[in-house]
Amino acid sequence: MMIRKSFAHALGLVLAGAVVLSSGACNVAQSLTETCSQFPDSVATLSLGGEAQAFVQAGASVVITGRDEPQLENAAAELRSSARQGQTVLWRRADVSDEIAMKAVVEQAIRDMGGLHVLVNNAGVYGPFGTIEAVDWQKWIDAIVINLFGSVIPIRAVLPHFKERRYGKIIQLSGGGATNPLPRISGYAASKAAVVRLAEMPQFIGLKDATGDVTRPARLRPLVGPDFRLLSGDDATALAFFAQGGNGAISVTSNVAPGLCRSMFLACKQGQVARAQRLANPIAQLTSALFAETSPVPLKYALGLFDLMSPRVRLPLVELTDRSRAAVAAVIAQLCDEYAQDMIGKVGGRAPGHRRAAAG
């Protein structure tokens, strides 16, 4: 399972006819096929802090939420540009650690979208950097409140609706603080470790690991059980993560080459090691280009080559350098020649029906 990651400011889950409610940051997933295949039609998803663009491209309607109103407005505009007839994109400003605000967001999603079926929790902050005796104590507390309470509060808001409908999915994402010692960002580490314990609830089905430590699936698996999905958040080490028992990746690279990434994952899952390694080579070239400068700037430029979005960015991000533009364009041109059916589209314009075929 490869989940695409990007820039906007929401995280969603996809299904044709679905509704996605998302807060924190925004873009989406390509092949949540193992999860999405279980959803009924007209699914509503609440996502807190991550991806929503691919969900829209897969046919979902979305509601996004976060603290930055201008970013939400811009994110919603970008999502609407990808939406088709019958899809809806709404946004609402809210803080995940504000119980009243999150209850209102969920109520809006249910009222305006006709229901809610999936919650994806991914909003979070690092908090203060430094030794525990020297950091700003209020900022340390804020990190706990946002990362931990900001996961529990949305869950409390959606569970009554899930129980009433006798259906619902919750995907909780954590981070590098869950298992690794991080003494200089102790608020972040403590909150993320607590989130892992929270995720042991039966309502949770997945966890994102962005540390690049490929041994963690083996270490976490005894704690979370065989059915819990461990997802890499690092494209460069995704194959090794899969080989250690990971279930997939929240992937930047699969925004551009979804078919390649999915094929690599399936080859690894099916024990076709040599094929997975061959596919990993072009994926690694693309990943290197997409991370040559601050993400998501190279990714936005890459998707701009396919006429899928504007490559423009806002401060504090800056435009891609000419050298990096050339590198991104070169690797995409090469992959489009060699793996045309596995790319997100056609340079200069979308290939009709292409994206659905590549992800199938």
N, C-alpha and C positions, 0 to 999 in steps of 0.2 A: 504494500500500500504506500504510494507516494502522495503526500499532501503538499500542494503548492503554497508557497509563502510569498508575500510581497509587501506593499507600501501603504495602502489607503489607511483606514483606521477602524477596522472591525475584523472580527474573525468569525467565519461562518461555516456551516455545514451544508452540503448540497443534495438536492433531489429535484427532478423535474417537477414543477409545480410547488416547490417547497417555499417556506417563509423563513428567512434568517434574521434573527435579532442579535446584533453584535455590538460590543463595546470595547474601546481601548485602542485598537489599531486595525488596519483593514486590508485584506485581500483574501485569497482562497485556496481551495483544494482541488486537485485534479482527479485523483482516483481513490476516493474513500469508498471504493467499490464494495469492500467486505462489509462496511458499516451501512452505506447508503442502500445497498440492495435489500436491507431489512426494513426500510422505512416505507410507510404507506404514501399514497399520493398526497399532495398538498401539505407537505411537511413544513412546520415552522421551526426555525432554529434561532436560539439566542446565543450569540457569541461574544465573549468579553475579551477583547484585546488581541487580534491577530489577523485573520484573512477572510475576505468575502468576495473578491473579484471572480474567482473561478466558480464559486457557488452561483453567482449571477449568470456566468457563461454556461453553466450546466442547467439553468432553468429555474433557479430559486428566486423568490422574492426575499428582500432583506430589510431589517430595521437595524440601524447601527447606533451605538451610543458611546459616549466618551466625555472627557472634561473640556476638550478644546473645540468650541463651537465652529470657528472658521475651518478647522481641519475636517470636522464632520461634514460641513456643507460641501467642501471640495471633494471629499471622499464619496459622498452621495452622488454628486454630479458625475464623477468618473464611473461609478457603478451604473448609473442610469444610462450612460453612453453605451454600455455593453448589454443592457437589458433588452429583451424582446417583448412583443405584444403580450399582455397578460401578466407581466412581471411588475412588481412594485418595489421601490426603494424609498424607505423613510429613515429619518434620523431624529434622535432626541438627546439633548445634553443631559448627562448624569454622571455621578461618581459611584463606582462599584462599592465603595465602603459606606454609602449612604442608604440605609435600609428603606426609607420612605421613597427616595428617588428611584431605586431599583424596582420597588414594587410598582411604581407608576409606569416604568418602562415595560415591564412584563404585562401589565394590564393593557397598555396601548397596543402591544403586539397582538395580544389575544383579541382585543376589540377590533382593531383595524385590519388584521390579517386573518382573522377567523380561527386562530388557534396557535399553539406552540408545541413543538415536539422535541427539540434538541437544544441543549445549553452547552456552549463551549466556553470554558473559563480560561482566559489567558492574559488578562490585564495584570500588570505588576510594575514594580520599581526596584531599583538596586538599593536605595536608601543611602545613608552616609558611608563614606570610606574612611577607615582609620581604626585605631585600637578602641576597644569597647569603653575604656575610661576617658577617651578624649573626644569621641564623636558627639555631635549635637544630639542630645537625648530625645528631644521631641521628634527629630527626623528619624531616629531609630524606631521610635514607637510608630510613627507614620508608616514606615516600611512594613511593620507587622500588621497594622490595620489594613493597608491596601492589599498586600499580598495574601494574607490569611483571611481576614474578615471579608475582604473583597471577593473571595472565592465562596465563602459560606453564605453571605447575604444573597447573592443571585440564586444560589441553590434553594434557600428557604423561600424565595419568591416564586420559583417555578414548580416546586414539588407539589403544592396543592393542585395545580392544574394538571400535572402529569398523572397524579393519582386519580383525579376525577375522570380523566380520559383513559386510564389504565394503560398508558403508553408514554414513554419519554426516554431520552438519552442524555447523559451528562458526560462530557469529555473534559477532564481537568488537566491542564498543562502545568508543569512545575518548572524546574530549571537546575542549573549546576550546583546550587546550594543544597540540594536534597541529600547528596551522599558524600560530597567532597568537603574537606575542611577549608573554610574560607574565613579566617580570623579577622581580616580587615574589612569585610562586609558582613558582619555577624548578624545584623538585622535581617538582611536578605537571606542568608543561609538558614537562620532559625525559622523564618517564615516558610521557606520552601520545604524544609524538612517536615514542618507541620502539615503542609499541603499534601505531601506524600502520605502521611498518616490519614489525612482526611480522605484521600483518594482510595483508601482501602474499603470505603463504603461500597456496597454492591452497586450503587447507582453510577459509579465511575468506571469508565472502560479504557482510559488511556492516559499517558504521561509523555510530555516532550522532554528530551534530554539534549541540551545545546552545549554540553561541555567539550565534545570531541573525544571523550574518554570511551573507547570502544569496548572496554571491559565491563561497563556498567550494566548491560543487559544481563550478564551472568550473575552480577552481584544483586541486582534488584529483583530478578525473577523469583527467588525464594520468598521475597517479602510480599510480592503482589499476586503471585499465583500464575498458572499457565494461560488463563484467558485474558489477562490484562494486557493492553497494547502498549508496548514501549516504542516510542517514536524518536528517531534521531532528529535533531535540529541543526545538523551540520552536514552539508552536502559533501564536503571533502572526505569525510570518514563514513559516509552512509553505508557503503558496501561492507566494510569491516564491521559496522554496527549490526547489519543484517546477519552476517556470518556468526556473530556472537549470540544470536537469538532475538534481535530486534524485529519488530513487526512492520516497520515502515519508516518514513521520514517526512517531516514538515520541510519541504524542499523549495528553495529559491530557483534552482536550476530547472525544475520541472515546469516552471512557468513558460519556459522557452522550448524545452524538448520533453514534453510529457510522455510521449511514446517510448523514447530511449530510457528514461528513468524507470518507467513501469516495467519495461522488458528486462532491465538489469535486476530489478527486485524479484521478478517472477523467476528469472533464471537462477538466482541465488536460492530462492525458496524451493525450487524443484531440484536442487543439487547439481545444476549445470554450471559448475564453477568456472570452467574455461570460457564459456559464453558470457557469464557475468563479468569476468575480468576484461574480455574484449570490449564489451559495451561500456565498461567503466572508463576506458581510455578517452573516447570522445566526450563523455560526460565530464571528465576531469578537466579537459581543455576548456570547455564552456564554463565550468564552475570557476576556474582560475580567472577567466576574463570578467565574469560577473562579480567577482570580489576584488578586482584590481584597485577599486576605489570604494569609498563609503557606500554600503548598501542602503537604499535600493537604487542609487543613481545609475549604475551600469545596467541594472535590470530594466529600469524605465526606458533607457535609451534602446535596449535590445527589443523590447516590446513595441517601441516606436517604429523600429524598422519593419515590423509586421503591420503597421497602421492600427495597432490595438489600443494605443494610448499616446498621450503627449509625453515626450521625454523631459519636459520642463520640470524644475524642482524649485522649492522655496527655501529661503534661509532657515536654519543654518546650513542646509545642504547647498552644494555648489555644482555647477554644470560639469559634466565629464570632460576631461582633457582630450585634446585631439589624438594623443597617442592611445589612450584607452578606447576612444571611439573606434579608431582603426582596428584595434585588437578585437573588440567585440564584433564589429562588422565582418572581419576576416573569418573568425571561427564560425559565425552563423552562416556565412556564405558556403563554407566548406561542409557544414553539417546539412544544409539544405540540399547540396548536391548529392551527398552520400546517404542521407537518412530523411528524405523529403517527407515521407508519410509519418514520421515520428516527431515532427516539429509542430509547434502550436498553430502554424498557419503558413502562409506564403509571403515572402518578403515583398512589401509593396501592396499587400492586400490579402484578405482571408480566403482560404480555399473552402468552398461550400461543403459542409458536412465533415470537414477534415478533422476537427477537434474531437468530435464524438467517435469517429472511427479509430483515431489514435489511442483513445483511452479505453476502447472496448476490450 
